[in-house]
Amino acid sequence: MSKYRTQHGTVVLSAPFASIDHDNKQIEIKYTPNNYNGWGICRSYDADDLRHFIQHDAEAFAQDAETKLRTQGAAA
């Protein structure tokens, strides 16, 4: 398991695991924002695709999750 702290929150990579739906082992990436309000997001990838995952990748994943999960410009 790897854990990265980003500007927007925390990104955690699971250990590789087997999946009946995929031929290759998978790794789950989970993003939890800093202002955690009971939610987060996760996605599974082929373990081979994440062999060289670094801080920069964690920042990009967190930024992408933020833009998809939050309503931009919403009235307070």
Secondary structure, 3 states (H helix, E strand, C coil): CEEEECCCEEEEECCCECCCCCCCCEEEEEEEECCCCCCCEEEEEEHHHHCCCCHHHHHHHHHHHHHHHCCCCCCC
